[in-house]
Amino acid sequence: MLGNLGKNLTKTMKKLAGMSIVDEEVVKEVIKEIQRALIQSDVNIKLVFKLSKSIEERALKEEPPKGITPKEHIITIVYEEMVKLLGEKAHEVEIDQKPYKILFLGLQGSGKTTTIGKLTRYLQKKGFHPAIVCTDTWRPAAFEQLKQLTQEMNVPLYGDPENKDALDLAKKGLKQFKKHDIVIFDTAGRHKDEKDLLQEMEEISSVVDPTEAILVIDGTIGQQAKDQARAFSQATPVGSIIVTKLDGSAKGGGALSAVSEIGAPIKFIGTGERVDDFEIFDPERFISRLLGMGDIKTLMEKAEEVAEEEKVAETMDAMLSGKFTLKDMYTQFEMMGKMGPMQQVMNMMPGVGKLPKNASQITEEKIGKYKIIMSSMTHYEMEHPEVIKQSRIKRIARGSGMRNEDIKELLKYYNVTKKAMKGFGRRKMSGPMGQLMRQFMR
């Protein structure tokens, strides 16, 4: 995939992973290697420097999250910034109306007709029944090629090699397949400088009124993709892009990064000649593969897990000291599903008295009610519950749609919980029982 780009980036990431010390010099060396790999893959030099600047600034200024090593943090930064360059998330064709009309656009020789076959097969696997209309009157073999593809997949095709009026073909095809869930329109391949063909494309678009216009870009043309994409988008709104011929293309990086600049997402990529060599373009997974970091998601999950554990630890500290606030209790409620029965956990800890039954067996319904009440409190009230007297209770009740008695019940629960926890400092959490409770809190 993408010639040597994947190999070079993987080599750089492995080199970084093997470093014992990661300092400014190492960061700059890694960035130079990334720059070299991207430029060799024909990515626009301005984009390369913009990307490398972002990586360097973050790598040198950001503190790694707890539990993540400096080199893991830099690998994550490289991954995140490259994903950002290519669009951040995957986009599928979402069939939200029928007939869903897809207008295919692209340069001559871009692999447009073959890609129609690939998308058709993909849609068939999703349970749809597409039909195809051939409006390409310029290339003599266009109809025959589509006929061969559609016969193999048992897909209806409309076209007439004798009819040289593309607009007429579009109208008749639309009429014939009006009851199908998806209708795909093939158009003649054109160049950004062929104004008559671009005008024809604009007219076909007006007749078809496509639900989505898909631009097919040849991955081998590199940075030229940007100009081509811009010319097509000026003639008709381009909803999405498919990049073809990425298998072994040394210029694929240029095509991918260039088309991302026009605002339309890359939805699919062609990765070979077979009809099934076609996949949804997921920037996260794509960059993961390029970096040779198939397990990058695990690294990201690890960072999230550490952040969650920090949150748990802070709440535990508050719970086992005298500084337990309503804000801490709100966090406790959110974690309740992970904690297990509070009474059971507390009973396992020597020296800790049992929580009152009504405090430990709180229902999900009551938790929901308490959270609504707390959402109607001010930040100061959440941090200083002792200030909540009669006038504040009335205001909170009105704001949350609850009764005064509900507010008092919440405050009673809070005071009982705080009292049960008070006096058990962090020193009591260092032994096996402390570890057990932390396990329940995860």
C-alpha positions as CSV (number, residue, x, y, z in Angstrom):
1,M,0.0,0.0,0.0
2,L,1.4,3.4,-1.1
3,G,4.7,2.0,-2.3
4,N,7.4,2.5,0.3
5,L,5.5,5.0,2.5
6,G,4.2,2.3,4.9
7,K,7.6,0.6,5.1
8,N,9.4,3.8,5.8
9,L,6.9,5.0,8.5
10,T,6.9,1.5,10.1
11,K,10.7,1.6,10.2
12,T,10.6,5.0,11.9
13,M,8.1,3.9,14.5
14,K,10.0,0.8,15.3
15,K,13.2,2.8,15.7
16,L,11.4,5.2,18.1
17,A,9.9,2.3,20.1
18,G,13.4,0.9,20.6
19,M,14.8,4.2,22.0
20,S,15.7,4.1,25.7
21,I,15.8,7.9,26.0
22,V,13.4,10.3,24.1
23,D,14.6,13.9,24.1
24,E,14.4,16.9,21.8
25,E,17.1,15.5,19.5
26,V,15.3,12.2,19.1
27,V,12.0,14.0,18.4
28,K,13.5,16.1,15.6
29,E,15.2,13.1,14.1
30,V,11.9,11.2,14.0
31,I,10.2,14.1,12.4
32,K,12.8,14.4,9.7
33,E,12.3,10.8,8.8
34,I,8.6,11.2,8.7
35,Q,9.0,14.3,6.4
36,R,11.3,12.3,4.1
37,A,8.8,9.4,3.9
38,L,5.8,11.7,3.1
39,I,7.7,13.8,0.5
40,Q,8.8,10.6,-1.3
41,S,5.2,9.5,-1.4
42,D,4.4,12.8,-3.2
43,V,2.5,14.5,-0.3
44,N,2.4,18.3,-0.8
45,I,5.5,19.8,0.9
46,K,3.4,22.5,2.6
47,L,1.2,19.9,4.2
48,V,4.3,17.9,5.2
49,F,5.7,20.9,7.1
50,K,2.4,21.8,8.6
51,L,2.0,18.2,9.9
52,S,5.6,18.0,11.2
53,K,5.3,21.3,13.0
54,S,2.1,20.1,14.8
55,I,3.9,16.9,15.8
56,E,7.0,18.7,17.0
57,E,5.0,21.3,19.1
58,R,2.9,18.6,20.8
59,A,5.8,16.2,21.3
60,L,8.0,18.9,23.0
61,K,5.3,20.7,25.0
62,E,2.7,18.1,26.1
63,E,3.3,16.0,29.2
64,P,2.6,12.3,28.6
65,P,-0.5,11.1,30.4
66,K,0.2,9.0,33.5
67,G,0.9,5.4,32.7
68,I,2.1,6.3,29.1
69,T,5.8,6.5,28.3
70,P,7.3,9.4,26.4
71,K,7.9,7.3,23.3
72,E,4.3,5.9,23.4
73,H,3.0,9.4,23.7
74,I,5.0,10.6,20.6
75,I,3.7,7.6,18.6
76,T,0.2,8.5,19.6
77,I,0.8,12.1,18.6
78,V,2.1,11.1,15.1
79,Y,-0.9,8.8,14.7
80,E,-3.4,11.5,15.8
81,E,-2.0,14.2,13.6
82,M,-1.8,12.0,10.5
83,V,-5.4,10.9,11.0
84,K,-6.4,14.5,11.3
85,L,-4.8,15.2,7.9
86,L,-6.9,12.5,6.2
87,G,-10.3,13.3,7.7
88,E,-10.4,11.7,11.1
89,K,-13.4,9.4,10.7
90,A,-14.8,6.8,8.2
91,H,-17.8,7.7,6.1
92,E,-20.2,5.1,4.5
93,V,-22.8,5.6,1.8
94,E,-25.9,6.1,3.8
95,I,-29.0,5.2,1.8
96,D,-31.6,7.5,3.3
97,Q,-34.0,7.9,0.4
98,K,-35.2,5.9,-2.6
99,P,-34.2,6.0,-5.3
100,Y,-30.7,7.0,-4.0
101,K,-29.1,8.5,-7.1
102,I,-25.3,8.3,-7.4
103,L,-23.5,10.3,-10.1
104,F,-20.0,9.0,-10.9
105,L,-17.4,11.5,-12.0
106,G,-13.8,11.2,-12.9
107,L,-10.9,11.6,-15.3
108,Q,-10.6,9.3,-18.3
109,G,-8.5,6.3,-17.2
110,S,-9.1,6.9,-13.5
111,G,-10.8,3.5,-13.1
112,K,-14.3,4.9,-12.8
113,T,-16.2,2.1,-14.6
114,T,-14.3,-0.6,-12.7
115,T,-15.0,1.3,-9.4
116,I,-18.7,1.3,-10.3
117,G,-18.6,-2.5,-10.4
118,K,-16.8,-2.5,-7.0
119,L,-19.3,-0.2,-5.4
120,T,-22.2,-2.2,-6.9
121,R,-20.8,-5.4,-5.3
122,Y,-20.3,-3.7,-2.0
123,L,-23.9,-2.4,-2.0
124,Q,-25.2,-5.9,-3.0
125,K,-23.5,-7.3,0.1
126,K,-25.3,-4.7,2.1
127,G,-28.6,-6.0,0.8
128,F,-29.4,-3.3,-1.8
129,H,-30.4,-3.8,-5.4
130,P,-28.6,-1.2,-7.5
131,A,-29.2,-0.5,-11.2
132,I,-26.7,1.2,-13.5
133,V,-27.2,3.8,-16.3
134,C,-24.5,4.4,-18.9
135,T,-24.3,8.0,-20.1
136,D,-20.8,7.7,-21.5
137,T,-21.1,8.4,-25.2
138,W,-17.4,9.3,-25.7
139,R,-15.7,6.0,-25.0
140,P,-16.8,3.2,-27.5
141,A,-16.2,0.4,-25.1
142,A,-17.9,2.0,-22.0
143,F,-21.3,0.3,-22.5
144,E,-19.8,-3.1,-23.2
145,Q,-17.5,-2.9,-20.2
146,L,-20.5,-2.1,-17.9
147,K,-22.5,-4.8,-19.6
148,Q,-19.9,-7.4,-18.8
149,L,-19.6,-6.2,-15.2
150,T,-23.4,-6.1,-14.6
151,Q,-24.1,-9.5,-16.1
152,E,-21.6,-11.1,-13.8
153,M,-23.4,-9.5,-10.8
154,N,-26.9,-9.9,-12.2
155,V,-27.5,-6.1,-12.0
156,P,-29.8,-4.3,-14.4
157,L,-28.2,-1.9,-16.9
158,Y,-29.6,0.8,-19.2
159,G,-27.6,2.2,-22.1
160,D,-27.7,2.6,-25.9
161,P,-24.4,2.7,-27.8
162,E,-26.2,4.2,-30.8
163,N,-27.5,7.1,-28.8
164,K,-25.0,10.0,-28.5
165,D,-27.1,12.2,-26.4
166,A,-25.9,11.8,-22.8
167,L,-28.8,13.9,-21.3
168,D,-31.4,11.8,-23.1
169,L,-29.7,8.6,-21.8
170,A,-29.8,10.0,-18.3
171,K,-33.5,10.9,-18.5
172,K,-34.5,7.5,-20.0
173,G,-32.4,5.6,-17.5
174,L,-33.9,7.5,-14.6
175,K,-37.4,6.8,-15.8
176,Q,-36.7,3.1,-16.3
177,F,-35.2,2.5,-12.8
178,K,-37.4,4.9,-10.8
179,K,-38.5,1.9,-8.6
180,H,-35.0,0.7,-7.7
181,D,-33.5,1.6,-4.3
182,I,-30.2,2.8,-5.8
183,V,-29.4,4.0,-9.3
184,I,-25.8,4.6,-10.4
185,F,-25.0,6.9,-13.3
186,D,-21.7,6.4,-15.2
187,T,-20.5,9.5,-17.0
188,A,-17.8,10.1,-19.6
189,G,-14.3,10.5,-18.3
190,R,-13.1,14.1,-18.6
191,H,-10.2,16.4,-17.9
192,K,-10.3,19.6,-15.9
193,D,-9.4,21.6,-19.1
194,E,-12.2,20.0,-21.2
195,K,-14.8,22.6,-20.8
196,D,-17.4,21.0,-23.1
197,L,-17.3,17.8,-21.2
198,L,-17.4,19.6,-17.8
199,Q,-20.5,21.5,-19.2
200,E,-22.1,18.2,-20.2
201,M,-21.4,16.9,-16.7
202,E,-23.1,19.9,-15.2
203,E,-26.1,19.4,-17.4
204,I,-26.4,15.7,-16.5
205,S,-26.2,16.6,-12.9
206,S,-29.1,19.0,-13.4
207,V,-31.2,16.3,-15.0
208,V,-30.3,13.5,-12.6
209,D,-30.4,15.7,-9.4
210,P,-28.1,13.2,-7.7
211,T,-28.4,12.3,-4.0
212,E,-24.6,12.1,-4.0
213,A,-21.9,12.8,-6.6
214,I,-18.9,10.6,-6.2
215,L,-15.5,11.7,-7.7
216,V,-13.1,8.9,-8.6
217,I,-9.4,9.9,-8.3
218,D,-6.6,7.9,-9.6
219,G,-4.1,7.4,-6.8
220,T,-1.1,7.5,-9.2
221,I,-1.6,11.1,-10.2
222,G,-0.3,12.4,-6.9
223,Q,-0.6,16.1,-6.2
224,Q,-2.5,16.8,-9.4
225,A,-5.5,15.3,-7.7
226,K,-6.1,18.6,-5.9
227,D,-6.6,20.6,-9.1
228,Q,-8.7,17.9,-10.7
229,A,-10.9,17.6,-7.6
230,R,-11.4,21.4,-7.5
231,A,-12.4,21.6,-11.1
232,F,-15.0,18.9,-10.7
233,S,-16.4,20.4,-7.5
234,Q,-16.9,23.7,-9.3
235,A,-19.0,22.1,-12.0
236,T,-21.1,20.0,-9.6
237,P,-21.1,19.6,-5.8
238,V,-18.9,16.6,-5.0
239,G,-20.3,14.7,-2.0
240,S,-17.5,12.1,-1.6
241,I,-14.3,10.7,-3.2
242,I,-13.0,7.2,-4.0
243,V,-9.3,6.9,-4.5
244,T,-8.3,4.0,-6.8
245,K,-5.0,2.2,-7.6
246,L,-3.5,2.6,-4.2
247,D,-1.9,-0.9,-4.4
248,G,1.8,-0.1,-4.8
249,S,1.4,3.5,-5.9
250,A,4.3,5.7,-5.0
251,K,2.2,8.8,-5.4
252,G,-0.9,7.7,-3.4
253,G,0.0,9.8,-0.5
254,G,-0.2,12.9,-2.7
255,A,-3.7,11.9,-4.0
256,L,-5.0,11.1,-0.5
257,S,-3.7,14.3,1.2
258,A,-4.6,16.5,-1.7
259,V,-8.3,15.5,-2.1
260,S,-8.8,15.9,1.6
261,E,-8.4,19.7,1.1
262,I,-11.5,20.2,-0.9
263,G,-13.8,19.3,1.9
264,A,-15.4,16.1,0.5
265,P,-14.5,13.0,2.5
266,I,-12.7,10.0,1.0
267,K,-15.3,7.2,1.5
268,F,-13.6,4.2,-0.3
269,I,-10.3,3.2,-1.6
270,G,-9.5,0.7,-4.4
271,T,-6.6,-1.6,-3.4
272,G,-6.4,-4.0,-6.4
273,E,-7.8,-5.2,-9.6
274,R,-10.4,-7.7,-8.3
275,V,-14.0,-6.5,-7.7
276,D,-13.6,-7.2,-4.0
277,D,-10.4,-5.2,-3.7
278,F,-12.4,-2.3,-2.3
279,E,-12.8,-1.0,1.2
280,I,-14.2,1.8,3.3
281,F,-11.6,4.4,4.0
282,D,-11.2,4.6,7.7
283,P,-8.4,7.1,8.4
284,E,-7.7,5.6,11.9
285,R,-7.2,2.1,10.6
286,F,-5.4,3.3,7.5
287,I,-2.8,5.3,9.4
288,S,-2.5,2.4,11.9
289,R,-1.5,0.1,9.1
290,L,0.9,2.7,7.5
291,L,2.7,3.1,10.8
292,G,2.9,-0.6,11.4
293,M,0.9,-0.1,14.6
294,G,-1.9,-2.5,14.3
295,D,-2.4,-2.2,18.0
296,I,-2.5,1.6,18.2
297,K,-6.1,1.4,19.4
298,T,-5.0,-0.5,22.4
299,L,-2.5,2.2,23.2
300,M,-5.3,4.8,22.9
301,E,-7.5,2.7,25.2
302,K,-4.7,2.4,27.7
303,A,-4.4,6.2,27.9
304,E,-8.2,6.5,28.4
305,E,-8.1,3.8,31.1
306,V,-5.3,5.6,33.0
307,A,-7.3,8.8,32.8
308,E,-10.3,7.0,34.2
309,E,-8.3,5.4,37.0
310,E,-7.0,8.9,37.9
311,K,-10.6,10.1,38.2
312,V,-11.5,7.1,40.3
313,A,-8.4,7.7,42.6
314,E,-9.4,11.3,43.1
315,T,-12.9,10.3,44.1
316,M,-11.7,7.6,46.4
317,D,-9.4,10.1,48.2
318,A,-12.4,12.4,48.6
319,M,-14.6,9.5,49.8
320,L,-12.1,8.4,52.4
321,S,-11.4,11.8,53.8
322,G,-13.6,14.6,55.2
323,K,-13.7,16.4,51.9
324,F,-16.5,14.4,50.2
325,T,-18.7,16.8,48.3
326,L,-21.9,16.5,46.2
327,K,-19.7,16.8,43.2
328,D,-17.7,13.8,44.3
329,M,-21.0,11.9,44.9
330,Y,-22.2,12.8,41.4
331,T,-19.0,11.2,40.1
332,Q,-19.6,8.2,42.4
333,F,-23.1,7.8,40.9
334,E,-21.6,7.7,37.4
335,M,-19.2,5.0,38.4
336,M,-21.8,3.0,40.4
337,G,-22.3,0.5,37.6
338,K,-18.6,-0.5,37.8
339,M,-18.3,-0.5,41.6
340,G,-20.6,-3.4,42.5
341,P,-22.7,-3.4,45.7
342,M,-21.2,-0.7,48.0
343,Q,-22.3,-2.7,51.1
344,Q,-20.5,-5.8,49.9
345,V,-17.3,-3.9,49.3
346,M,-17.4,-2.0,52.6
347,N,-18.1,-5.2,54.5
348,M,-14.8,-6.7,53.3
349,M,-12.8,-3.9,54.8
350,P,-11.7,-4.5,58.3
351,G,-12.4,-1.6,60.7
352,V,-15.1,-0.1,58.5
353,G,-18.6,0.0,59.8
354,K,-21.5,-1.1,57.6
355,L,-23.2,1.5,55.6
356,P,-26.9,1.9,56.4
357,K,-29.1,-0.3,54.2
358,N,-30.8,2.6,52.6
359,A,-27.4,4.1,51.7
360,S,-25.9,1.0,50.1
361,Q,-28.9,-0.3,48.2
362,I,-29.7,2.8,46.1
363,T,-31.7,2.0,43.0
364,E,-30.9,3.2,39.4
365,E,-34.2,5.1,39.4
366,K,-33.2,7.0,42.5
367,I,-29.7,7.7,41.2
368,G,-31.3,9.2,38.1
369,K,-33.5,11.4,40.2
370,Y,-30.6,12.5,42.4
371,K,-28.5,13.4,39.3
372,I,-31.3,15.6,38.0
373,I,-31.5,17.4,41.3
374,M,-27.7,18.0,41.4
375,S,-27.8,19.3,37.9
376,S,-30.0,22.1,39.1
377,M,-27.5,23.1,41.8
378,T,-24.8,25.8,41.4
379,H,-21.2,24.9,41.3
380,Y,-20.8,26.5,44.8
381,E,-23.6,24.4,46.2
382,M,-22.1,21.2,44.8
383,E,-18.8,22.0,46.5
384,H,-20.3,23.3,49.7
385,P,-23.5,21.3,50.4
386,E,-23.7,22.8,53.9
387,V,-25.1,26.1,52.5
388,I,-28.2,24.4,51.1
389,K,-30.9,25.6,53.4
390,Q,-34.7,26.1,53.0
391,S,-34.6,28.9,50.4
392,R,-32.0,27.1,48.2
393,I,-34.0,23.8,48.6
394,K,-37.1,25.5,47.2
395,R,-35.1,27.0,44.2
396,I,-33.4,23.6,43.4
397,A,-36.8,21.8,43.6
398,R,-38.4,24.3,41.1
399,G,-35.4,24.0,38.8
400,S,-35.3,20.2,38.8
401,G,-39.1,19.6,38.8
402,M,-38.8,17.7,42.1
403,R,-40.4,18.1,45.5
404,N,-38.7,19.8,48.5
405,E,-38.8,16.4,50.2
406,D,-36.7,14.9,47.3
407,I,-34.0,17.5,47.8
408,K,-33.9,16.8,51.6
409,E,-33.8,13.0,50.9
410,L,-30.7,13.6,48.6
411,L,-29.0,15.7,51.3
412,K,-29.7,13.0,53.9
413,Y,-28.2,10.3,51.7
414,Y,-25.2,12.5,51.1
415,N,-24.7,13.1,54.9
416,V,-25.1,9.4,55.8
417,T,-22.6,8.4,53.1
418,K,-20.1,11.1,54.1
419,K,-20.3,10.1,57.7
420,A,-19.7,6.4,56.9
421,M,-16.6,7.3,54.9
422,K,-15.1,9.9,57.2
423,G,-12.0,9.0,59.0
424,F,-10.7,6.3,56.7
425,G,-7.7,8.0,55.1
426,R,-5.6,6.8,52.2
427,R,-3.4,4.7,54.6
428,K,-6.2,2.2,55.0
429,M,-6.2,1.8,51.2
430,S,-2.6,0.5,50.9
431,G,-3.2,-3.1,51.8
432,P,-5.1,-6.0,50.1
433,M,-8.5,-4.7,51.1
434,G,-7.6,-1.3,49.6
435,Q,-6.7,-3.0,46.4
436,L,-9.9,-4.9,46.4
437,M,-12.0,-1.8,46.8
438,R,-10.1,-0.1,44.0
439,Q,-10.8,-3.1,41.8
440,F,-14.5,-2.8,42.5
441,M,-14.3,0.9,41.6
442,R,-12.9,0.2,38.1
